[in-house]
Protein backbone atom coordinates (compact mmCIF):
# COMPACT_ATOMS: atom_id res chain seq x y z
CA UNK A 1 0.00 0.00 0.00
CA UNK A 2 1.34 3.41 -0.98
CA UNK A 3 1.19 6.23 1.54
CA UNK A 4 0.57 9.96 1.54
CA UNK A 5 4.31 10.63 2.03
CA UNK A 6 5.04 9.05 -1.37
CA UNK A 7 2.55 11.18 -3.30
CA UNK A 8 2.13 14.53 -1.55
CA UNK A 9 3.50 17.81 -2.82
CA UNK A 10 5.78 19.38 -0.21
CA UNK A 11 6.00 22.79 -1.91
CA UNK A 12 2.78 24.45 -0.80
CA UNK A 13 1.89 28.06 -1.53
CA UNK A 14 0.82 29.64 1.76
CA UNK A 15 -0.57 32.96 2.93
CA UNK A 16 -1.42 34.73 6.17
CA UNK A 17 -5.10 35.16 7.02
CA UNK A 18 -4.97 38.96 6.93
CA UNK A 19 -3.90 39.41 3.28
CA UNK A 20 -6.42 40.50 0.66
CA UNK A 21 -7.94 38.32 -2.04
CA UNK A 22 -6.05 40.12 -4.81
CA UNK A 23 -2.80 38.82 -3.31
CA UNK A 24 -4.19 35.25 -3.23
CA UNK A 25 -5.14 35.47 -6.91
CA UNK A 26 -1.68 36.85 -7.73
CA UNK A 27 0.06 34.00 -5.85
CA UNK A 28 -2.01 31.38 -7.66
CA UNK A 29 -1.07 32.91 -11.00
CA UNK A 30 2.60 33.41 -10.15
CA UNK A 31 3.11 29.88 -8.80
CA UNK A 32 0.65 28.22 -11.21
CA UNK A 33 -1.25 26.44 -8.45
CA UNK A 34 -4.93 25.75 -7.93
CA UNK A 35 -5.01 26.52 -4.20
CA UNK A 36 -3.36 28.50 -1.42
CA UNK A 37 -3.26 27.20 2.15
CA UNK A 38 -3.98 29.86 4.75
CA UNK A 39 -1.70 29.42 7.77
CA UNK A 40 -1.02 30.89 11.19
CA UNK A 41 2.52 30.73 12.49
CA UNK A 42 3.36 29.59 16.00
CA UNK A 43 6.32 28.27 17.95
CA UNK A 44 6.85 24.50 17.98
CA UNK A 45 8.45 22.18 20.55
CA UNK A 46 11.99 23.35 19.80
CA UNK A 47 10.79 26.93 19.34
CA UNK A 48 11.00 26.62 15.56
CA UNK A 49 8.20 28.40 13.75
CA UNK A 50 5.42 26.12 12.56
CA UNK A 51 2.85 26.88 9.89
CA UNK A 52 -0.54 25.68 11.12
CA UNK A 53 -3.15 25.37 8.33
CA UNK A 54 -6.41 27.14 9.19
CA UNK A 55 -8.10 27.56 5.80
CA UNK A 56 -7.91 27.08 2.08
CA UNK A 57 -8.71 29.17 -1.00
CA UNK A 58 -9.03 27.43 -4.38
CA UNK A 59 -9.23 28.71 -7.93
CA UNK A 60 -12.91 27.80 -7.83
CA UNK A 61 -13.37 30.12 -4.85
CA UNK A 62 -11.64 32.96 -6.71
CA UNK A 63 -13.96 32.56 -9.70
CA UNK A 64 -17.01 32.38 -7.43
CA UNK A 65 -15.96 35.48 -5.45
CA UNK A 66 -15.38 37.38 -8.69
CA UNK A 67 -18.88 36.40 -9.90
CA UNK A 68 -20.29 37.71 -6.61
CA UNK A 69 -18.47 41.02 -7.20
CA UNK A 70 -16.35 40.65 -4.08
CA UNK A 71 -13.89 43.52 -3.70
CA UNK A 72 -10.51 41.80 -4.12
CA UNK A 73 -8.63 44.91 -2.99
CA UNK A 74 -10.16 45.09 0.50
CA UNK A 75 -11.57 41.61 1.30
CA UNK A 76 -9.29 39.76 3.68
CA UNK A 77 -8.86 36.09 2.98
CA UNK A 78 -9.81 35.07 6.54
CA UNK A 79 -13.39 36.20 5.91
CA UNK A 80 -13.82 34.07 2.78
CA UNK A 81 -11.48 31.06 3.13
CA UNK A 82 -12.87 27.53 3.29
CA UNK A 83 -12.83 25.90 6.70
CA UNK A 84 -12.48 23.43 8.30
CA UNK A 85 -9.33 22.03 6.79
CA UNK A 86 -9.41 18.29 6.17
CA UNK A 87 -6.01 16.79 6.83
CA UNK A 88 -4.15 13.49 6.75
CA UNK A 89 -0.89 12.23 8.20
CA UNK A 90 2.19 11.14 6.22
CA UNK A 91 1.73 7.43 6.94
CA UNK A 92 -1.94 7.25 5.87
CA UNK A 93 -2.57 4.84 2.99
CA UNK A 94 -3.81 6.37 -0.26
CA UNK A 95 -7.03 4.38 0.07
CA UNK A 96 -7.89 6.48 3.14
CA UNK A 97 -7.17 9.68 1.18
CA UNK A 98 -9.40 8.55 -1.68
CA UNK A 99 -12.18 7.63 0.76
CA UNK A 100 -12.00 11.02 2.52
CA UNK A 101 -12.08 12.92 -0.78
CA UNK A 102 -15.11 10.94 -1.86
CA UNK A 103 -16.91 11.23 1.50
CA UNK A 104 -16.41 14.99 1.89
CA UNK A 105 -16.58 15.77 -1.85
CA UNK A 106 -13.26 17.59 -1.81
CA UNK A 107 -10.34 17.61 -4.22
CA UNK A 108 -7.42 18.29 -1.90
CA UNK A 109 -6.25 17.42 1.61
CA UNK A 110 -3.61 19.11 3.69
CA UNK A 111 -0.85 16.88 5.06
CA UNK A 112 0.05 17.68 8.66
CA UNK A 113 2.65 16.53 11.16
CA UNK A 114 2.38 15.54 14.82
CA UNK A 115 2.00 19.16 15.98
CA UNK A 116 -0.59 20.03 13.33
CA UNK A 117 2.03 21.74 11.19
CA UNK A 118 1.77 21.94 7.42
CA UNK A 119 3.94 19.36 5.64
CA UNK A 120 2.33 19.27 2.20
CA UNK A 121 -0.81 18.86 0.16
CA UNK A 122 -2.34 15.98 -1.74
CA UNK A 123 -4.80 16.55 -4.57
CA UNK A 124 -7.05 14.30 -6.62
CA UNK A 125 -4.69 14.87 -9.54
CA UNK A 126 -1.62 13.72 -7.59
CA UNK A 127 -3.60 10.76 -6.28
CA UNK A 128 -4.63 9.70 -9.80
CA UNK A 129 -1.08 10.10 -11.09
CA UNK A 130 0.14 7.83 -8.30
CA UNK A 131 -2.31 5.08 -9.15
CA UNK A 132 -0.42 3.28 -11.89
CA UNK A 133 -2.93 1.27 -14.00
CA UNK A 134 -0.54 -1.68 -14.23
CA UNK A 135 -0.16 -1.77 -10.43
CA UNK A 136 -3.94 -1.68 -10.03
CA UNK A 137 -4.36 -4.50 -12.56
CA UNK A 138 -1.76 -6.65 -10.77
CA UNK A 139 -3.36 -5.93 -7.40
CA UNK A 140 -6.77 -6.92 -8.79
CA UNK A 141 -5.29 -10.21 -10.09
CA UNK A 142 -3.72 -11.00 -6.70
CA UNK A 143 -6.99 -10.25 -4.91
CA UNK A 144 -8.95 -12.35 -7.40
CA UNK A 145 -6.62 -15.32 -6.82
CA UNK A 146 -6.95 -14.89 -3.05
CA UNK A 147 -10.75 -14.93 -3.31
CA UNK A 148 -10.64 -18.09 -5.44
CA UNK A 149 -8.31 -19.79 -2.94
CA UNK A 150 -10.60 -18.81 -0.06
CA UNK A 151 -13.62 -20.26 -1.90
CA UNK A 152 -11.78 -23.53 -2.57
CA UNK A 153 -10.71 -23.70 1.07
CA UNK A 154 -14.28 -23.07 2.24
CA UNK A 155 -15.66 -25.80 -0.07
CA UNK A 156 -12.98 -28.23 1.08
CA UNK A 157 -13.71 -27.53 4.75
CA UNK A 158 -17.42 -27.92 4.18
CA UNK A 159 -16.85 -31.30 2.37
CA UNK A 160 -14.69 -32.53 5.26
CA UNK A 161 -17.24 -31.54 7.86
CA UNK A 162 -20.07 -33.31 5.94
CA UNK A 163 -17.92 -36.41 5.56
CA UNK A 164 -17.11 -36.48 9.28
CA UNK A 165 -20.81 -36.27 10.18
CA UNK A 166 -21.75 -39.31 8.03
CA UNK A 167 -22.24 -42.52 9.99
CA UNK A 168 -19.66 -45.25 9.36
C-alpha positions, 0 to 999 in steps of 0.5 A: 500500500502506498502512503501519503508521504510518497505522493504529496506535494511538499511545496505548498503556496501559503498565505497569512489570514490577513492578506487581501484576495487580490494577493491570493489570486496573484500568488495562484497565478505566479506559482501556477497552483490551484489553491493556497493554504492559509496558515497561522505561524506559532512556535513549535516544541523546539521553538521553531516556527510552525505553519498551522493550516487554518483555511484554504482558498481554491481557484474555484473560490476565486472565480465564485468570489469574482462572480459575486463582485467581491472587492478583491482589494479590500476583502481579507482572505480570513473572511472568505477562506474555506474551513475546516481544513481536512487533513491526513498524516504522512503514513496514511494509505492512499485508500484512506485519502481517496475515501475522505475525498469521496466522503467529503466531496473535496479535491485536496487534503492538507498533510500535517505533522504531529504538531498540526504543522503543514507538511504538504498537500495531496490533490485528486490529480496527484492521487490519480497520477500515483495510481499506476494502472498496471499496479492496479491491474496486478493488485486486482489479479492477486486479490482475485486469486486470493478470493478463489483460494478462499472459496476452494478452502471453504468448499474443502472444509465444508466437504470434510465436515459433511464427511465427518458427520456421516455414519460409518 
